[in-house]
């Protein structure tokens, strides 16, 4: 694994199950002509929340790029839109780490309305650590791999969610 003996922030756990990321409000410029949040901004706000998970809890993301010239790249993302999100709505994100190895992570996140606690959307994503020097995958520093494994372990007892692992397609009877 990559040599970087000191963590770049975050903490070693235990990690809440799930990890909640707060402080998001739907902005006016995210609203489309249908009067709800545009589909593209779901990806934006999930990404902003994921960055907070990386930095605040794992010590990865932007500090990792600055110190090590490597960082997480999303390889695959699957969004489920469960209900409309409106301008001014306060949101909280609930993250659970499903799996991780020395280079990759697999997470599931829920976008939840603060007002009524209803899940508005979900994201399942696979990410990989990539060197900014070579453009290729690279192992996480030892401390980061340990933290990711700890988060997977801390989240293992969470009940399954119906959107995890679901394929996309037209359901036929």
C-alpha positions as CSV (number, residue, x, y, z in Angstrom):
1,X,0.0,0.0,0.0
2,X,1.0,3.6,-0.5
3,X,3.3,5.0,2.2
4,X,1.7,7.8,4.2
5,X,1.9,7.0,7.8
6,X,-0.1,9.8,9.2
7,X,-3.8,10.3,8.5
8,X,-4.8,13.5,6.7
9,X,-7.8,14.2,9.0
10,X,-11.0,12.3,9.7
11,X,-11.0,9.7,12.5
12,X,-10.5,6.0,13.1
13,X,-14.0,5.2,14.1
14,X,-16.2,3.8,15.3
15,X,-18.3,5.2,12.5
16,X,-22.1,5.9,13.0
17,X,-24.3,3.4,11.2
18,X,-25.2,5.1,8.9
19,X,-23.0,8.2,8.8
20,X,-25.2,11.3,8.5
21,X,-24.0,14.3,6.5
22,X,-26.1,17.4,7.1
23,X,-26.2,21.0,6.0
24,X,-27.7,20.9,2.5
25,X,-30.6,23.0,1.2
26,X,-31.9,22.8,-2.3
27,X,-30.8,26.0,-4.1
28,X,-33.0,28.0,-6.6
29,X,-30.6,27.4,-9.5
30,X,-31.0,23.6,-9.0
31,X,-34.8,23.9,-9.9
32,X,-35.9,23.1,-13.5
33,X,-39.0,24.1,-15.5
34,X,-41.0,21.3,-13.8
35,X,-40.6,23.1,-10.5
36,X,-38.4,20.4,-8.8
37,X,-34.7,19.7,-8.5
38,X,-33.2,19.0,-12.0
39,X,-32.0,15.4,-12.4
40,X,-28.4,16.6,-12.9
41,X,-28.2,18.3,-9.5
42,X,-29.0,15.0,-7.7
43,X,-25.6,13.8,-8.8
44,X,-24.0,17.1,-7.8
45,X,-25.5,17.1,-4.3
46,X,-24.7,13.4,-3.7
47,X,-21.2,14.1,-4.7
48,X,-20.9,17.1,-2.4
49,X,-22.2,14.9,0.5
50,X,-19.8,12.1,-0.4
51,X,-16.9,14.6,-0.3
52,X,-17.9,15.5,3.2
53,X,-17.9,11.8,4.2
54,X,-14.5,11.4,2.7
55,X,-12.9,14.5,4.4
56,X,-14.7,14.6,7.7
57,X,-14.7,10.9,8.5
58,X,-12.0,9.1,6.4
59,X,-9.4,11.9,5.8
60,X,-9.6,11.3,2.1
61,X,-10.8,13.5,-0.9
62,X,-9.3,17.0,-1.3
63,X,-6.7,16.7,1.5
64,X,-5.6,13.4,0.0
65,X,-5.2,15.0,-3.5
66,X,-3.2,17.9,-2.1
67,X,-0.8,15.7,0.0
68,X,-0.5,12.5,-2.1
69,X,-1.5,13.5,-5.6
70,X,-4.2,10.7,-5.6
71,X,-7.9,10.6,-4.9
72,X,-11.2,8.8,-5.3
73,X,-12.8,8.6,-8.7
74,X,-16.4,7.4,-9.1
75,X,-16.4,4.4,-11.5
76,X,-20.1,3.7,-11.5
77,X,-23.2,5.4,-10.0
78,X,-26.8,4.3,-9.9
79,X,-29.5,6.8,-8.8
80,X,-33.0,6.1,-7.8
81,X,-35.5,9.0,-7.8
82,X,-38.2,8.2,-5.2
83,X,-40.0,11.6,-4.9
84,X,-39.7,15.2,-6.0
85,X,-37.3,17.6,-4.2
86,X,-38.3,21.3,-4.1
87,X,-36.5,24.6,-3.7
88,X,-35.5,25.4,-0.1
89,X,-35.9,21.8,1.1
90,X,-33.3,20.9,3.8
91,X,-31.6,17.5,3.1
92,X,-29.6,15.1,5.1
93,X,-27.5,12.2,3.6
94,X,-27.1,8.8,5.1
95,X,-24.1,6.8,4.0
96,X,-23.2,3.2,4.5
97,X,-20.1,1.6,3.2
98,X,-21.0,-1.8,1.7
99,X,-17.5,-3.1,0.7
100,X,-13.9,-1.9,0.3
101,X,-10.5,-3.3,-0.6
102,X,-7.1,-1.8,-0.9
103,X,-8.1,0.4,-3.9
104,X,-11.9,0.6,-4.1
105,X,-15.0,1.3,-2.1
106,X,-18.7,0.6,-2.7
107,X,-21.3,2.7,-0.9
108,X,-25.0,3.3,-0.7
109,X,-26.5,6.7,0.3
110,X,-29.9,8.0,0.9
111,X,-31.1,11.6,0.4
112,X,-33.6,12.3,3.1
113,X,-35.9,15.3,3.7
114,X,-35.2,16.9,7.0
115,X,-38.8,18.1,7.3
116,X,-40.5,14.7,7.2
117,X,-37.7,12.1,7.2
118,X,-38.8,10.6,3.9
119,X,-36.1,9.2,1.5
120,X,-36.3,11.3,-1.7
121,X,-33.5,9.5,-3.6
122,X,-30.7,7.0,-3.3
123,X,-27.3,6.5,-4.8
124,X,-25.2,3.3,-5.0
125,X,-21.7,3.9,-6.2
126,X,-18.3,2.3,-6.7
127,X,-15.2,4.4,-6.3
128,X,-11.5,3.8,-6.9
129,X,-8.3,5.5,-5.7
130,X,-6.4,7.0,-8.7
131,X,-2.9,8.5,-8.9
132,X,-3.0,12.0,-10.4
133,X,0.6,11.3,-11.6
134,X,0.0,8.1,-13.6
135,X,-3.8,8.2,-14.1
136,X,-4.0,4.6,-12.9
137,X,-5.4,3.0,-9.8
138,X,-3.3,3.0,-6.8
139,X,-3.6,1.4,-3.3
140,X,-4.8,3.6,-0.5
141,X,-2.4,4.5,2.3
142,X,-2.5,1.8,5.0
143,X,-4.4,4.0,7.5
144,X,-7.1,4.8,4.8
145,X,-7.5,1.1,4.0
146,X,-7.9,0.3,7.7
147,X,-10.5,3.1,8.0
148,X,-12.5,1.9,5.0
149,X,-12.5,-1.6,6.4
150,X,-13.7,-0.4,9.8
151,X,-16.5,1.6,8.2
152,X,-17.6,-1.5,6.2
153,X,-17.5,-3.5,9.5
154,X,-19.4,-0.8,11.4
155,X,-22.1,-0.8,8.8
156,X,-22.4,-4.5,8.2
157,X,-25.4,-5.0,10.6
158,X,-27.6,-2.3,8.8
159,X,-30.7,-3.9,7.2
160,X,-30.7,-4.3,3.4
161,X,-32.3,-1.6,1.4
162,X,-34.4,-2.5,-1.7
163,X,-32.4,-0.3,-4.1
164,X,-29.0,-1.9,-3.4
165,X,-27.8,-3.9,-6.3
166,X,-31.0,-3.4,-8.4
167,X,-30.6,-3.6,-12.1
168,X,-32.0,-1.1,-14.5
169,X,-34.6,-2.1,-17.0
170,X,-38.3,-2.3,-17.9
171,X,-40.1,-4.7,-15.6
172,X,-42.4,-7.0,-17.6
173,X,-45.2,-9.1,-16.3
